[in-house]
Amino acid sequence: MRLEFMENTIYYEKLVNDLTEAINQQKLVIFVGAGVSISQGYPN
């Protein structure tokens, strides 16, 4: 169980670092589904 936690922690840290680097380099593109706007009251 401890090894799995450490692997998840390492994966999470790498993910955060990769996202931060992409943001800093202005290379991050976020794609979201059409249902995201429903909570804002936009028609679907």
C-alpha positions as semicolon CSV with decimal commas, in nm:
position;residue;x (nm);y (nm);z (nm)
1;M;0,000;0,000;0,000
2;R;0,284;0,241;0,084
3;L;0,452;0,188;-0,255
4;E;0,126;0,262;-0,435
5;F;0,091;0,587;-0,238
6;M;0,445;0,689;-0,328
7;E;0,387;0,611;-0,697
8;N;0,069;0,819;-0,693
9;T;0,252;1,105;-0,520
10;I;0,532;1,098;-0,777
11;Y;0,277;1,089;-1,060
12;Y;0,085;1,381;-0,907
13;E;0,401;1,590;-0,862
14;K;0,506;1,522;-1,223
15;L;0,159;1,614;-1,347
16;V;0,162;1,943;-1,154
17;N;0,513;2,024;-1,279
18;D;0,420;1,944;-1,640
19;L;0,104;2,158;-1,620
20;T;0,295;2,446;-1,462
21;E;0,558;2,431;-1,735
22;A;0,293;2,425;-2,008
23;I;0,118;2,728;-1,854
24;N;0,445;2,920;-1,826
25;Q;0,527;2,843;-2,190
26;Q;0,171;2,935;-2,297
27;K;0,127;2,589;-2,446
28;L;-0,162;2,464;-2,234
29;V;-0,492;2,405;-2,412
30;I;-0,793;2,285;-2,214
31;F;-1,071;2,099;-2,390
32;V;-1,399;2,057;-2,204
33;G;-1,723;1,892;-2,299
34;A;-2,036;2,075;-2,405
35;G;-2,206;2,005;-2,071
36;V;-1,973;2,239;-1,882
37;S;-2,182;2,545;-1,970
38;I;-2,508;2,397;-1,834
39;S;-2,428;2,499;-1,476
40;Q;-2,395;2,860;-1,597
41;G;-2,747;2,853;-1,740
42;Y;-2,648;2,852;-2,107
43;P;-2,874;2,654;-2,341
44;N;-2,749;2,313;-2,445
